[in-house]
Amino acid sequence: MDNVNQKNKKALIIIPAYNEGETIGVLLDRLKEPDISSIADILVMNDASRDNTEEVVRSRGVKTVRHIYNLGYGSGLQLGYKYAYYHGYDYVIQMDADGQHDVSNLASIYAALTTPDDKGKYPDIILGSRFTNGFKDYPTSFVKKIAYKLFSFLIKCGTGFKVTDPTTGLQGLSKRAFSHYMKYGQFDDKYPDANMLMQMLLLGFNVREIHAVMHTRKTGESMHSGLKPVIYMFRMSVSIIAVWIRITLFKEKSESLG
């Protein structure tokens, strides 16, 4: 862990990165804008990148954790949650390093996390959605559209909650949410996605969805490229159903909710 002279704020931005040297520098520069830097610190989870990701992050003076071995997206996030918890952060905002998540969304997510609803209840999870204004806003493949609709359908059937973008990686989390995720067995360390939404909704966490500005990936290779979306769709569908069975039939409860 790098010891960077950076005053802790209420929120921590977690950015998992694997071979993102071409894009992460621009992202980190944009995160220095006053409306973002005034509310959040930054932590990059470098998952054993083989390119110059580490050098680019260090050159910006940003905190980083570098894995010796490639542990995967989920493991990087979970370690980030533990860092946030033990360093006293109240909120976590997680975003991708490839430039797809526009930094303008961060202020909106933070505002949503810190705003109670009509009953005075604060959200535990804020989802940044590409599709709240319809699929035309964001170009995506036919297979991925089917996957999004299938996951949304399963979540709706299992919880009664409608999610337009169940695979979004742009999320804001309250301390109650990320302290639950950091516990053993409570987070998918490989592919945390719609299955985690099913879990948190069933456990009674307060989830909200807001519109987010996103861009298509310009460089590198997505972890859902080629035939991977088809395989992923089946794997995630099974995982979503398994979560529903585990919580609904075996009556698992969350210690975070008392």
N, C-alpha and C positions, 0 to 999 in steps of 0.2 A: 504494500500500500504506500503510495506516495504521500508525503507530508507537505501538502500545499497550504500556504498561508491564506486561508479562505474562511471567513466568518460564517458560522452556521446560520441558516435562515430557517423558516418554518417548513419549506418544501425542498425535496431533493429530486432532481431530474436524473433518472437512470437511463443510460443508453447502452444496450448490448451491442457489441461490435465484433464482426469477424471479417477481416480483409476489406475494411471500408476506408482505406487510406485516401482514395480518390474523392470521397464525399464528406467525410466527417469533419475536415478542417473548415469547410464553408459553414457547416451546421454549427460548429462550436463558435465561430465568429458571430453568427447571427444570434446565438444565445446570450451574447454579451450585451444585447440591447437593454436599456435601462428598465423597461417594463417587465423584463424577465429576470435579469440579474438582481433586481431589488427584492425578489420574492423567493428565489431558488438557487441552491448550489447545484453543481453538476458532478456526476460520477459516471465514468465510462467503464463498462465491463468488457475488457479486451479478452475475447475467448480464444487465446492462442493464435492470433492472427499471424500470417506468414508474410504479410506485406509491411508497409511503413505506418500502419495504424498507430502503433505505440509512439513512434517519434512525432507524428502529427499531433497527437493528444498532448504529449509532454510539452511541445513547443507552444501550446496555448495556455500552459499553466493550469490544466484541469486535472482534478483527482482521477486516478485510474487504478483499477485492479486488473492485473494481467494473469490469466490462467496459463500454467505450463502446458497443460493438455487441453484439447478441445472438449469441453464439457457439454456444450449445447446451449441453445437459447434459454430454456427454462431454468437451468442451473445458474446461469449468469444473473437472471432476474431475481431468483431466490436469494442468492448471496447479496445482491443489492438491497433487498428488503431487510436482511439481517443488519447490514451496514446502517441503513436508515433508522432502524429500531434502536440499535445500541448507541447511535450518535444523536438521539433525541429529536429526530424530525417528526413533524405532525402529519406530513403528507408526502406522497411519492407521485411523481408524474413520469411515466415510462414512455419512451418514444424510440423509433428506429434510427439507425445511423446513416441510412442510405439516401436521405433527403426527401422521402415520400411524405413525411409529416411536416407540414408547414409550421414554423415556430410561432406564427400568429395564434395558433390554437392554445398555446400554453397558458396565456393570461385568462382565456375563457374557461379552461378546465379548472384553473386555480380558483377563479371566481365562483364557479359552480360548486366546487368542493367546500367552500366557506360560506355558502348561502343556504339557509334552512328553507324547507318547504312551508306550505301554509299551516302545517301542524307543528312547526318548530323543529322538524327532524332534519338532520344533516345527512347528506349522502355518504355512503361508504365507497362506492365505485362510480366514476364518471367515464362513460365510453365516448370516445370521439368517433363519430360515424361518418362514413363517406356517402351514405345512401339515404339520409333523412329527407333529402329533396328528390329522391328517385335515382335509379341506376344510371340515368343519362349524365349525371354529374361526374362519374368516374368510370373510365373505360376498363373493362375486365373481360376475361375469356368466358366462353359459354360454360365450361366445366366449373369454373369458380362461381359463376352466378347460380348454378344448380346447387353447389355446395353451400353457399350462403343461405339460400332459401330453405334447404334441407335442415341446416343447423338451426335456423330461426324457427322452423316448424317444430322441431323436437323440443326446443326450449319453451316455446309457447304451450305445447301439449303438457310438458312436465311441470311448468311453473305458472302458466297463465300470463307471463310477461312477454311483450313483443319487443324483440331486438332486431333492428334493421341491419346492423353490421356486427355479427357475432364473432368475427375473426379479427377485429381491430386490435392493433398493437399499441394504439395511442390511448392510454388510460390514466386516470387520476385515482389514487387510492388514499383513503383515510388510514390513520394509524391502526384502527381496529381491523381494517381489511388486510393491510400488509403484514401485521403481526400475526394474523391467522395464516397467511400464505407462507410465512417463514418457518412454520412448524413442520416437522417430519410427517410425510404422508398427506399433507394438505395442499400440495401443489405439484402439478405435472412438470417434472424437471426436464422433459424433452419437448413436448408440444403443448404448452398451456394455451388454451384457446377457448372455444365455445364450451368445452367441458367444464372449465373453471367458472364460467358464467352460470351454468346449470347448478353447480355446487353452491355458489354463493347465494343465489336466489333461493334455493331450497333451504339454506341455513338461516335465511331471514335477513341477509344483508341488503341494505338499501342501494339499489342500482338505478342510475339515471343515464340517459343518452342525449348528447348534444351534437349538433352538426359540426363537422370539422373540414378544414381545407386540406386536401391531400393531392400529391403529385405522383405521376407514374415514375417508376424506377428508370434512371438514365444510364447507369453503369452497373457492372457486376452481374451476378446471377442470383435470382430469388431462390429461396429454399423451397418454393412451390412451383418450380419451372418444369417443363417437359411433362412426363406422365405422373409426376409427383402429386399434382392436385387430385387425380383420380384415386390414388392410393391413400392420400391424406383424407379424402372425403369419407372413405369407408372406415378408416382407422378412427377418425374423430367421431363419426356417428356411433360406433360401438362404444367409445369412451363416454360419450354423452349419456347413452342409455345405461352404461355401467354405473355412472355417478348417480343417476336417478334411482337405480335399484339399491345401491349402497346406502343412500340417505333416506329414501322413502320406506323401503322394506326393512332395513336394519336399524332405522331410527337414530342415525348418527346425529349428534348435536355439536354446536360450536361453543367452545369454552369462551371465545371472544365476546359472545353475546350473553354470557352469564346463564 
